[in-house]
């Protein structure tokens, strides 16, 4: 069984990613917005921690890619 903190980190990561997606889909936040990228970045980092510990390596890999996408978006938003 996983420690409680692992589950909390996973739920928080999922929540952050879903909030970013919801905000973007409903037109409340543009994908080029720094906060959108930060929500995705932090959510993905939390999900990486959770999925790596529980051994869900395909999900870990997807979230590692998601982190690089978010970092790329942040770099672009800081340059503008």
PDB file of N, CA, C and O in Angstrom:
ATOM      1  N   UNK A   1       0.836  -1.187   0.000  1.00  0.00           N
ATOM      2  CA  UNK A   1       0.000   0.000   0.000  1.00  0.00           C
ATOM      3  C   UNK A   1       0.876   1.244   0.000  1.00  0.00           C
ATOM      4  O   UNK A   1       1.924   1.277   0.646  1.00  0.00           O
ATOM      5  N   UNK A   2       0.442   2.261  -0.725  1.00  0.00           N
ATOM      6  CA  UNK A   2       1.211   3.500  -0.846  1.00  0.00           C
ATOM      7  C   UNK A   2       0.960   4.419   0.337  1.00  0.00           C
ATOM      8  O   UNK A   2      -0.128   4.429   0.914  1.00  0.00           O
ATOM      9  N   UNK A   3       1.983   5.194   0.692  1.00  0.00           N
ATOM     10  CA  UNK A   3       1.777   6.182   1.753  1.00  0.00           C
ATOM     11  C   UNK A   3       0.717   7.204   1.319  1.00  0.00           C
ATOM     12  O   UNK A   3       0.533   7.448   0.127  1.00  0.00           O
ATOM     13  N   UNK A   4       0.043   7.782   2.273  1.00  0.00           N
ATOM     14  CA  UNK A   4      -1.018   8.754   2.006  1.00  0.00           C
ATOM     15  C   UNK A   4      -0.508   9.930   1.185  1.00  0.00           C
ATOM     16  O   UNK A   4      -1.221  10.424   0.310  1.00  0.00           O
ATOM     17  N   UNK A   5       0.708  10.386   1.449  1.00  0.00           N
ATOM     18  CA  UNK A   5       1.230  11.545   0.733  1.00  0.00           C
ATOM     19  C   UNK A   5       1.354  11.277  -0.750  1.00  0.00           C
ATOM     20  O   UNK A   5       1.220  12.203  -1.551  1.00  0.00           O
ATOM     21  N   UNK A   6       1.607  10.036  -1.142  1.00  0.00           N
ATOM     22  CA  UNK A   6       1.711   9.686  -2.564  1.00  0.00           C
ATOM     23  C   UNK A   6       0.352   9.867  -3.235  1.00  0.00           C
ATOM     24  O   UNK A   6       0.267  10.412  -4.336  1.00  0.00           O
ATOM     25  N   UNK A   7      -0.696   9.414  -2.583  1.00  0.00           N
ATOM     26  CA  UNK A   7      -2.041   9.588  -3.120  1.00  0.00           C
ATOM     27  C   UNK A   7      -2.436  11.065  -3.174  1.00  0.00           C
ATOM     28  O   UNK A   7      -3.039  11.514  -4.149  1.00  0.00           O
ATOM     29  N   UNK A   8      -2.103  11.805  -2.144  1.00  0.00           N
ATOM     30  CA  UNK A   8      -2.438  13.232  -2.111  1.00  0.00           C
ATOM     31  C   UNK A   8      -1.739  13.966  -3.253  1.00  0.00           C
ATOM     32  O   UNK A   8      -2.353  14.783  -3.938  1.00  0.00           O
ATOM     33  N   UNK A   9      -0.465  13.675  -3.453  1.00  0.00           N
ATOM     34  CA  UNK A   9       0.301  14.289  -4.549  1.00  0.00           C
ATOM     35  C   UNK A   9      -0.338  13.945  -5.892  1.00  0.00           C
ATOM     36  O   UNK A   9      -0.460  14.810  -6.759  1.00  0.00           O
ATOM     37  N   UNK A  10      -0.742  12.698  -6.067  1.00  0.00           N
ATOM     38  CA  UNK A  10      -1.369  12.267  -7.312  1.00  0.00           C
ATOM     39  C   UNK A  10      -2.690  12.974  -7.571  1.00  0.00           C
ATOM     40  O   UNK A  10      -2.939  13.452  -8.678  1.00  0.00           O
ATOM     41  N   UNK A  11      -3.534  13.041  -6.549  1.00  0.00           N
ATOM     42  CA  UNK A  11      -4.818  13.720  -6.696  1.00  0.00           C
ATOM     43  C   UNK A  11      -4.631  15.203  -6.973  1.00  0.00           C
ATOM     44  O   UNK A  11      -5.331  15.774  -7.809  1.00  0.00           O
ATOM     45  N   UNK A  12      -3.694  15.823  -6.280  1.00  0.00           N
ATOM     46  CA  UNK A  12      -3.425  17.246  -6.494  1.00  0.00           C
ATOM     47  C   UNK A  12      -2.913  17.486  -7.917  1.00  0.00           C
ATOM     48  O   UNK A  12      -3.332  18.435  -8.579  1.00  0.00           O
ATOM     49  N   UNK A  13      -2.016  16.633  -8.376  1.00  0.00           N
ATOM     50  CA  UNK A  13      -1.499  16.763  -9.741  1.00  0.00           C
ATOM     51  C   UNK A  13      -2.601  16.634 -10.777  1.00  0.00           C
ATOM     52  O   UNK A  13      -2.679  17.429 -11.713  1.00  0.00           O
ATOM     53  N   UNK A  14      -3.447  15.638 -10.608  1.00  0.00           N
ATOM     54  CA  UNK A  14      -4.566  15.458 -11.522  1.00  0.00           C
ATOM     55  C   UNK A  14      -5.500  16.654 -11.507  1.00  0.00           C
ATOM     56  O   UNK A  14      -5.968  17.095 -12.556  1.00  0.00           O
ATOM     57  N   UNK A  15      -5.771  17.176 -10.327  1.00  0.00           N
ATOM     58  CA  UNK A  15      -6.655  18.327 -10.180  1.00  0.00           C
ATOM     59  C   UNK A  15      -6.082  19.549 -10.902  1.00  0.00           C
ATOM     60  O   UNK A  15      -6.812  20.258 -11.595  1.00  0.00           O
ATOM     61  N   UNK A  16      -4.790  19.794 -10.743  1.00  0.00           N
ATOM     62  CA  UNK A  16      -4.169  20.957 -11.388  1.00  0.00           C
ATOM     63  C   UNK A  16      -4.245  20.867 -12.906  1.00  0.00           C
ATOM     64  O   UNK A  16      -4.545  21.856 -13.575  1.00  0.00           O
ATOM     65  N   UNK A  17      -3.973  19.685 -13.449  1.00  0.00           N
ATOM     66  CA  UNK A  17      -4.037  19.498 -14.902  1.00  0.00           C
ATOM     67  C   UNK A  17      -5.471  19.669 -15.402  1.00  0.00           C
ATOM     68  O   UNK A  17      -5.697  20.298 -16.435  1.00  0.00           O
ATOM     69  N   UNK A  18      -6.431  19.115 -14.678  1.00  0.00           N
ATOM     70  CA  UNK A  18      -7.837  19.236 -15.085  1.00  0.00           C
ATOM     71  C   UNK A  18      -8.316  20.684 -14.982  1.00  0.00           C
ATOM     72  O   UNK A  18      -9.072  21.143 -15.838  1.00  0.00           O
ATOM     73  N   UNK A  19      -7.892  21.399 -13.958  1.00  0.00           N
ATOM     74  CA  UNK A  19      -8.258  22.812 -13.835  1.00  0.00           C
ATOM     75  C   UNK A  19      -7.730  23.596 -15.034  1.00  0.00           C
ATOM     76  O   UNK A  19      -8.452  24.404 -15.618  1.00  0.00           O
ATOM     77  N   UNK A  20      -6.479  23.360 -15.396  1.00  0.00           N
ATOM     78  CA  UNK A  20      -5.900  24.055 -16.549  1.00  0.00           C
ATOM     79  C   UNK A  20      -6.690  23.741 -17.815  1.00  0.00           C
ATOM     80  O   UNK A  20      -7.003  24.642 -18.592  1.00  0.00           O
ATOM     81  N   UNK A  21      -7.006  22.492 -18.019  1.00  0.00           N
ATOM     82  CA  UNK A  21      -7.760  22.084 -19.206  1.00  0.00           C
ATOM     83  C   UNK A  21      -9.154  22.702 -19.207  1.00  0.00           C
ATOM     84  O   UNK A  21      -9.613  23.192 -20.239  1.00  0.00           O
ATOM     85  N   UNK A  22      -9.823  22.682 -18.070  1.00  0.00           N
ATOM     86  CA  UNK A  22     -11.157  23.273 -17.942  1.00  0.00           C
ATOM     87  C   UNK A  22     -11.119  24.769 -18.246  1.00  0.00           C
ATOM     88  O   UNK A  22     -11.945  25.278 -19.003  1.00  0.00           O
ATOM     89  N   UNK A  23     -10.164  25.457 -17.654  1.00  0.00           N
ATOM     90  CA  UNK A  23     -10.055  26.896 -17.856  1.00  0.00           C
ATOM     91  C   UNK A  23      -9.799  27.230 -19.324  1.00  0.00           C
ATOM     92  O   UNK A  23     -10.342  28.205 -19.844  1.00  0.00           O
ATOM     93  N   UNK A  24      -8.981  26.430 -19.985  1.00  0.00           N
ATOM     94  CA  UNK A  24      -8.692  26.654 -21.391  1.00  0.00           C
ATOM     95  C   UNK A  24      -9.901  26.334 -22.259  1.00  0.00           C
ATOM     96  O   UNK A  24     -10.238  27.106 -23.157  1.00  0.00           O
ATOM     97  N   UNK A  25     -10.543  25.227 -22.008  1.00  0.00           N
ATOM     98  CA  UNK A  25     -11.686  24.794 -22.805  1.00  0.00           C
ATOM     99  C   UNK A  25     -12.868  25.748 -22.692  1.00  0.00           C
ATOM    100  O   UNK A  25     -13.597  25.955 -23.662  1.00  0.00           O
ATOM    101  N   UNK A  26     -13.057  26.322 -21.527  1.00  0.00           N
ATOM    102  CA  UNK A  26     -14.176  27.240 -21.327  1.00  0.00           C
ATOM    103  C   UNK A  26     -13.822  28.686 -21.717  1.00  0.00           C
ATOM    104  O   UNK A  26     -14.643  29.590 -21.562  1.00  0.00           O
ATOM    105  N   UNK A  27     -12.619  28.894 -22.215  1.00  0.00           N
ATOM    106  CA  UNK A  27     -12.220  30.218 -22.671  1.00  0.00           C
ATOM    107  C   UNK A  27     -11.812  31.171 -21.571  1.00  0.00           C
ATOM    108  O   UNK A  27     -11.680  32.372 -21.809  1.00  0.00           O
ATOM    109  N   UNK A  28     -11.611  30.662 -20.381  1.00  0.00           N
ATOM    110  CA  UNK A  28     -11.231  31.523 -19.250  1.00  0.00           C
ATOM    111  C   UNK A  28      -9.728  31.710 -19.123  1.00  0.00           C
ATOM    112  O   UNK A  28      -9.259  32.585 -18.395  1.00  0.00           O
ATOM    113  N   UNK A  29      -8.973  30.875 -19.842  1.00  0.00           N
ATOM    114  CA  UNK A  29      -7.526  30.975 -19.783  1.00  0.00           C
ATOM    115  C   UNK A  29      -6.954  30.491 -21.103  1.00  0.00           C
ATOM    116  O   UNK A  29      -7.275  29.395 -21.564  1.00  0.00           O
ATOM    117  N   UNK A  30      -6.118  31.301 -21.702  1.00  0.00           N
ATOM    118  CA  UNK A  30      -5.503  30.940 -22.969  1.00  0.00           C
ATOM    119  C   UNK A  30      -4.322  29.999 -22.732  1.00  0.00           C
ATOM    120  O   UNK A  30      -3.637  30.097 -21.714  1.00  0.00           O
ATOM    121  N   UNK A  31      -4.094  29.101 -23.662  1.00  0.00           N
ATOM    122  CA  UNK A  31      -2.995  28.139 -23.529  1.00  0.00           C
ATOM    123  C   UNK A  31      -1.634  28.818 -23.517  1.00  0.00           C
ATOM    124  O   UNK A  31      -0.655  28.225 -23.065  1.00  0.00           O
ATOM    125  N   UNK A  32      -1.557  30.049 -24.005  1.00  0.00           N
ATOM    126  CA  UNK A  32      -0.284  30.776 -23.974  1.00  0.00           C
ATOM    127  C   UNK A  32      -0.071  31.521 -22.665  1.00  0.00           C
ATOM    128  O   UNK A  32       0.979  32.125 -22.446  1.00  0.00           O
ATOM    129  N   UNK A  33      -1.073  31.472 -21.800  1.00  0.00           N
ATOM    130  CA  UNK A  33      -1.006  32.147 -20.508  1.00  0.00           C
ATOM    131  C   UNK A  33       0.016  31.461 -19.607  1.00  0.00           C
ATOM    132  O   UNK A  33       0.081  30.233 -19.555  1.00  0.00           O
ATOM    133  N   UNK A  34       0.801  32.246 -18.911  1.00  0.00           N
ATOM    134  CA  UNK A  34       1.827  31.697 -18.003  1.00  0.00           C
ATOM    135  C   UNK A  34       1.200  30.817 -16.927  1.00  0.00           C
ATOM    136  O   UNK A  34       1.747  29.767 -16.591  1.00  0.00           O
ATOM    137  N   UNK A  35       0.053  31.239 -16.381  1.00  0.00           N
ATOM    138  CA  UNK A  35      -0.592  30.446 -15.325  1.00  0.00           C
ATOM    139  C   UNK A  35      -1.059  29.092 -15.842  1.00  0.00           C
ATOM    140  O   UNK A  35      -1.000  28.093 -15.126  1.00  0.00           O
ATOM    141  N   UNK A  36      -1.522  29.064 -17.081  1.00  0.00           N
ATOM    142  CA  UNK A  36      -1.931  27.792 -17.694  1.00  0.00           C
ATOM    143  C   UNK A  36      -0.744  26.839 -17.746  1.00  0.00           C
ATOM    144  O   UNK A  36      -0.857  25.668 -17.383  1.00  0.00           O
ATOM    145  N   UNK A  37       0.381  27.348 -18.194  1.00  0.00           N
ATOM    146  CA  UNK A  37       1.574  26.512 -18.294  1.00  0.00           C
ATOM    147  C   UNK A  37       2.076  26.079 -16.909  1.00  0.00           C
ATOM    148  O   UNK A  37       2.527  24.948 -16.731  1.00  0.00           O
ATOM    149  N   UNK A  38       1.993  26.982 -15.941  1.00  0.00           N
ATOM    150  CA  UNK A  38       2.424  26.630 -14.581  1.00  0.00           C
ATOM    151  C   UNK A  38       1.518  25.571 -13.952  1.00  0.00           C
ATOM    152  O   UNK A  38       1.996  24.682 -13.247  1.00  0.00           O
ATOM    153  N   UNK A  39       0.211  25.665 -14.207  1.00  0.00           N
ATOM    154  CA  UNK A  39      -0.709  24.631 -13.713  1.00  0.00           C
ATOM    155  C   UNK A  39      -0.361  23.278 -14.324  1.00  0.00           C
ATOM    156  O   UNK A  39      -0.302  22.271 -13.618  1.00  0.00           O
ATOM    157  N   UNK A  40      -0.134  23.254 -15.625  1.00  0.00           N
ATOM    158  CA  UNK A  40       0.226  22.005 -16.287  1.00  0.00           C
ATOM    159  C   UNK A  40       1.573  21.470 -15.803  1.00  0.00           C
ATOM    160  O   UNK A  40       1.730  20.271 -15.570  1.00  0.00           O
ATOM    161  N   UNK A  41       2.528  22.364 -15.657  1.00  0.00           N
ATOM    162  CA  UNK A  41       3.859  21.949 -15.206  1.00  0.00           C
ATOM    163  C   UNK A  41       3.814  21.355 -13.804  1.00  0.00           C
ATOM    164  O   UNK A  41       4.318  20.255 -13.578  1.00  0.00           O
ATOM    165  N   UNK A  42       3.216  22.074 -12.870  1.00  0.00           N
ATOM    166  CA  UNK A  42       3.182  21.579 -11.490  1.00  0.00           C
ATOM    167  C   UNK A  42       2.318  20.320 -11.380  1.00  0.00           C
ATOM    168  O   UNK A  42       2.676  19.382 -10.668  1.00  0.00           O
ATOM    169  N   UNK A  43       1.188  20.300 -12.077  1.00  0.00           N
ATOM    170  CA  UNK A  43       0.352  19.099 -12.058  1.00  0.00           C
ATOM    171  C   UNK A  43       1.084  17.888 -12.591  1.00  0.00           C
ATOM    172  O   UNK A  43       0.998  16.800 -12.021  1.00  0.00           O
ATOM    173  N   UNK A  44       1.800  18.075 -13.676  1.00  0.00           N
ATOM    174  CA  UNK A  44       2.543  16.958 -14.268  1.00  0.00           C
ATOM    175  C   UNK A  44       3.682  16.484 -13.373  1.00  0.00           C
ATOM    176  O   UNK A  44       3.944  15.284 -13.283  1.00  0.00           O
ATOM    177  N   UNK A  45       4.349  17.404 -12.721  1.00  0.00           N
ATOM    178  CA  UNK A  45       5.420  17.008 -11.801  1.00  0.00           C
ATOM    179  C   UNK A  45       4.847  16.169 -10.661  1.00  0.00           C
ATOM    180  O   UNK A  45       5.420  15.146 -10.287  1.00  0.00           O
ATOM    181  N   UNK A  46       3.722  16.605 -10.114  1.00  0.00           N
ATOM    182  CA  UNK A  46       3.088  15.828  -9.047  1.00  0.00           C
ATOM    183  C   UNK A  46       2.661  14.452  -9.544  1.00  0.00           C
ATOM    184  O   UNK A  46       2.807  13.455  -8.837  1.00  0.00           O
ATOM    185  N   UNK A  47       2.132  14.403 -10.768  1.00  0.00           N
ATOM    186  CA  UNK A  47       1.723  13.112 -11.327  1.00  0.00           C
ATOM    187  C   UNK A  47       2.924  12.213 -11.613  1.00  0.00           C
ATOM    188  O   UNK A  47       2.825  10.993 -11.485  1.00  0.00           O
ATOM    189  N   UNK A  48       4.047  12.795 -11.995  1.00  0.00           N
ATOM    190  CA  UNK A  48       5.267  12.000 -12.198  1.00  0.00           C
ATOM    191  C   UNK A  48       5.672  11.333 -10.889  1.00  0.00           C
ATOM    192  O   UNK A  48       5.991  10.144 -10.858  1.00  0.00           O
ATOM    193  N   UNK A  49       5.656  12.103  -9.822  1.00  0.00           N
ATOM    194  CA  UNK A  49       6.019  11.547  -8.508  1.00  0.00           C
ATOM    195  C   UNK A  49       5.095  10.387  -8.166  1.00  0.00           C
ATOM    196  O   UNK A  49       5.553   9.308  -7.789  1.00  0.00           O
ATOM    197  N   UNK A  50       3.795  10.615  -8.297  1.00  0.00           N
ATOM    198  CA  UNK A  50       2.813   9.586  -7.959  1.00  0.00           C
ATOM    199  C   UNK A  50       2.959   8.351  -8.834  1.00  0.00           C
ATOM    200  O   UNK A  50       3.052   7.235  -8.323  1.00  0.00           O
ATOM    201  N   UNK A  51       2.980   8.540 -10.140  1.00  0.00           N
ATOM    202  CA  UNK A  51       2.992   7.384 -11.040  1.00  0.00           C
ATOM    203  C   UNK A  51       4.310   6.609 -10.992  1.00  0.00           C
ATOM    204  O   UNK A  51       4.321   5.390 -11.166  1.00  0.00           O
ATOM    205  N   UNK A  52       5.401   7.301 -10.760  1.00  0.00           N
ATOM    206  CA  UNK A  52       6.686   6.597 -10.651  1.00  0.00           C
ATOM    207  C   UNK A  52       6.716   5.727  -9.397  1.00  0.00           C
ATOM    208  O   UNK A  52       7.207   4.599  -9.428  1.00  0.00           O
ATOM    209  N   UNK A  53       6.190   6.256  -8.303  1.00  0.00           N
ATOM    210  CA  UNK A  53       6.202   5.493  -7.049  1.00  0.00           C
ATOM    211  C   UNK A  53       5.290   4.273  -7.133  1.00  0.00           C
ATOM    212  O   UNK A  53       5.630   3.202  -6.630  1.00  0.00           O
ATOM    213  N   UNK A  54       4.133   4.438  -7.769  1.00  0.00           N
ATOM    214  CA  UNK A  54       3.202   3.303  -7.849  1.00  0.00           C
ATOM    215  C   UNK A  54       3.532   2.370  -9.009  1.00  0.00           C
ATOM    216  O   UNK A  54       2.902   1.322  -9.155  1.00  0.00           O
ATOM    217  N   UNK A  55       4.503   2.733  -9.829  1.00  0.00           N
ATOM    218  CA  UNK A  55       4.944   1.858 -10.912  1.00  0.00           C
ATOM    219  C   UNK A  55       4.124   1.957 -12.182  1.00  0.00           C
ATOM    220  O   UNK A  55       4.130   1.031 -12.993  1.00  0.00           O
ATOM    221  N   UNK A  56       3.419   3.061 -12.370  1.00  0.00           N
ATOM    222  CA  UNK A  56       2.632   3.273 -13.591  1.00  0.00           C
ATOM    223  C   UNK A  56       3.524   4.005 -14.602  1.00  0.00           C
ATOM    224  O   UNK A  56       3.347   5.195 -14.863  1.00  0.00           O
ATOM    225  N   UNK A  57       4.481   3.264 -15.161  1.00  0.00           N
ATOM    226  CA  UNK A  57       5.519   3.880 -15.983  1.00  0.00           C
ATOM    227  C   UNK A  57       5.030   4.490 -17.291  1.00  0.00           C
ATOM    228  O   UNK A  57       5.593   5.501 -17.712  1.00  0.00           O
ATOM    229  N   UNK A  58       4.015   3.940 -17.962  1.00  0.00           N
ATOM    230  CA  UNK A  58       3.506   4.647 -19.148  1.00  0.00           C
ATOM    231  C   UNK A  58       2.967   6.036 -18.796  1.00  0.00           C
ATOM    232  O   UNK A  58       3.205   6.993 -19.531  1.00  0.00           O
ATOM    233  N   UNK A  59       2.253   6.152 -17.696  1.00  0.00           N
ATOM    234  CA  UNK A  59       1.753   7.457 -17.253  1.00  0.00           C
ATOM    235  C   UNK A  59       2.900   8.370 -16.840  1.00  0.00           C
ATOM    236  O   UNK A  59       2.845   9.578 -17.068  1.00  0.00           O
ATOM    237  N   UNK A  60       3.919   7.808 -16.244  1.00  0.00           N
ATOM    238  CA  UNK A  60       5.095   8.602 -15.885  1.00  0.00           C
ATOM    239  C   UNK A  60       5.712   9.195 -17.141  1.00  0.00           C
ATOM    240  O   UNK A  60       6.049  10.379 -17.169  1.00  0.00           O
ATOM    241  N   UNK A  61       5.863   8.376 -18.185  1.00  0.00           N
ATOM    242  CA  UNK A  61       6.462   8.839 -19.437  1.00  0.00           C
ATOM    243  C   UNK A  61       5.627   9.953 -20.071  1.00  0.00           C
ATOM    244  O   UNK A  61       6.178  10.951 -20.536  1.00  0.00           O
ATOM    245  N   UNK A  62       4.323   9.789 -20.092  1.00  0.00           N
ATOM    246  CA  UNK A  62       3.448  10.820 -20.657  1.00  0.00           C
ATOM    247  C   UNK A  62       3.610  12.129 -19.893  1.00  0.00           C
ATOM    248  O   UNK A  62       3.657  13.200 -20.498  1.00  0.00           O
ATOM    249  N   UNK A  63       3.695  12.052 -18.592  1.00  0.00           N
ATOM    250  CA  UNK A  63       3.824  13.268 -17.789  1.00  0.00           C
ATOM    251  C   UNK A  63       5.193  13.912 -17.909  1.00  0.00           C
ATOM    252  O   UNK A  63       5.313  15.131 -17.785  1.00  0.00           O
ATOM    253  N   UNK A  64       6.217  13.127 -18.147  1.00  0.00           N
ATOM    254  CA  UNK A  64       7.542  13.702 -18.415  1.00  0.00           C
ATOM    255  C   UNK A  64       7.481  14.517 -19.708  1.00  0.00           C
ATOM    256  O   UNK A  64       8.015  15.624 -19.773  1.00  0.00           O
ATOM    257  N   UNK A  65       6.836  13.971 -20.725  1.00  0.00           N
ATOM    258  CA  UNK A  65       6.664  14.700 -21.982  1.00  0.00           C
ATOM    259  C   UNK A  65       5.837  15.963 -21.737  1.00  0.00           C
ATOM    260  O   UNK A  65       6.153  17.028 -22.266  1.00  0.00           O
ATOM    261  N   UNK A  66       4.776  15.839 -20.931  1.00  0.00           N
ATOM    262  CA  UNK A  66       3.914  16.978 -20.601  1.00  0.00           C
ATOM    263  C   UNK A  66       4.715  18.099 -19.927  1.00  0.00           C
ATOM    264  O   UNK A  66       4.465  19.279 -20.174  1.00  0.00           O
ATOM    265  N   UNK A  67       5.673  17.727 -19.081  1.00  0.00           N
ATOM    266  CA  UNK A  67       6.533  18.717 -18.418  1.00  0.00           C
ATOM    267  C   UNK A  67       7.353  19.478 -19.453  1.00  0.00           C
ATOM    268  O   UNK A  67       7.466  20.701 -19.376  1.00  0.00           O
ATOM    269  N   UNK A  68       7.924  18.768 -20.415  1.00  0.00           N
ATOM    270  CA  UNK A  68       8.726  19.444 -21.442  1.00  0.00           C
ATOM    271  C   UNK A  68       7.865  20.375 -22.294  1.00  0.00           C
ATOM    272  O   UNK A  68       8.310  21.455 -22.680  1.00  0.00           O
ATOM    273  N   UNK A  69       6.638  19.959 -22.584  1.00  0.00           N
ATOM    274  CA  UNK A  69       5.720  20.822 -23.331  1.00  0.00           C
ATOM    275  C   UNK A  69       5.406  22.079 -22.520  1.00  0.00           C
ATOM    276  O   UNK A  69       5.409  23.183 -23.064  1.00  0.00           O
ATOM    277  N   UNK A  70       5.138  21.921 -21.241  1.00  0.00           N
ATOM    278  CA  UNK A  70       4.835  23.071 -20.373  1.00  0.00           C
ATOM    279  C   UNK A  70       6.040  23.999 -20.257  1.00  0.00           C
ATOM    280  O   UNK A  70       5.886  25.220 -20.276  1.00  0.00           O
ATOM    281  N   UNK A  71       7.226  23.435 -20.137  1.00  0.00           N
ATOM    282  CA  UNK A  71       8.435  24.268 -20.060  1.00  0.00           C
ATOM    283  C   UNK A  71       8.612  25.055 -21.354  1.00  0.00           C
ATOM    284  O   UNK A  71       8.957  26.236 -21.324  1.00  0.00           O
ATOM    285  N   UNK A  72       8.380  24.408 -22.476  1.00  0.00           N
ATOM    286  CA  UNK A  72       8.460  25.083 -23.765  1.00  0.00           C
ATOM    287  C   UNK A  72       7.453  26.231 -23.831  1.00  0.00           C
ATOM    288  O   UNK A  72       7.781  27.321 -24.299  1.00  0.00           O
ATOM    289  N   UNK A  73       6.241  25.988 -23.367  1.00  0.00           N
ATOM    290  CA  UNK A  73       5.222  27.032 -23.340  1.00  0.00           C
ATOM    291  C   UNK A  73       5.599  28.184 -22.430  1.00  0.00           C
ATOM    292  O   UNK A  73       5.352  29.346 -22.754  1.00  0.00           O
ATOM    293  N   UNK A  74       6.203  27.861 -21.280  1.00  0.00           N
ATOM    294  CA  UNK A  74       6.644  28.916 -20.360  1.00  0.00           C
ATOM    295  C   UNK A  74       7.738  29.769 -20.975  1.00  0.00           C
ATOM    296  O   UNK A  74       7.728  30.993 -20.843  1.00  0.00           O
ATOM    297  N   UNK A  75       8.668  29.133 -21.638  1.00  0.00           N
ATOM    298  CA  UNK A  75       9.751  29.885 -22.289  1.00  0.00           C
ATOM    299  C   UNK A  75       9.170  30.835 -23.320  1.00  0.00           C
ATOM    300  O   UNK A  75       9.584  31.991 -23.405  1.00  0.00           O
ATOM    301  N   UNK A  76       8.213  30.355 -24.104  1.00  0.00           N
ATOM    302  CA  UNK A  76       7.593  31.214 -25.115  1.00  0.00           C
ATOM    303  C   UNK A  76       6.827  32.358 -24.468  1.00  0.00           C
ATOM    304  O   UNK A  76       6.867  33.484 -24.964  1.00  0.00           O
ATOM    305  N   UNK A  77       6.132  32.087 -23.371  1.00  0.00           N
ATOM    306  CA  UNK A  77       5.351  33.152 -22.727  1.00  0.00           C
ATOM    307  C   UNK A  77       6.260  34.190 -22.086  1.00  0.00           C
ATOM    308  O   UNK A  77       5.905  35.368 -22.044  1.00  0.00           O
ATOM    309  N   UNK A  78       7.426  33.782 -21.583  1.00  0.00           N
ATOM    310  CA  UNK A  78       8.343  34.741 -20.980  1.00  0.00           C
ATOM    311  C   UNK A  78       9.020  35.601 -22.046  1.00  0.00           C
ATOM    312  O   UNK A  78       9.388  36.745 -21.776  1.00  0.00           O
ATOM    313  N   UNK A  79       9.186  35.066 -23.242  1.00  0.00           N
ATOM    314  CA  UNK A  79       9.813  35.821 -24.326  1.00  0.00           C
ATOM    315  C   UNK A  79       8.886  36.888 -24.898  1.00  0.00           C
ATOM    316  O   UNK A  79       9.352  37.853 -25.502  1.00  0.00           O
ATOM    317  N   UNK A  80       7.580  36.722 -24.714  1.00  0.00           N
ATOM    318  CA  UNK A  80       6.617  37.678 -25.304  1.00  0.00           C
ATOM    319  C   UNK A  80       6.477  38.905 -24.473  1.00  0.00           C
ATOM    320  O   UNK A  80       5.713  39.804 -24.823  1.00  0.00           O
TER     321      UNK A  80
END
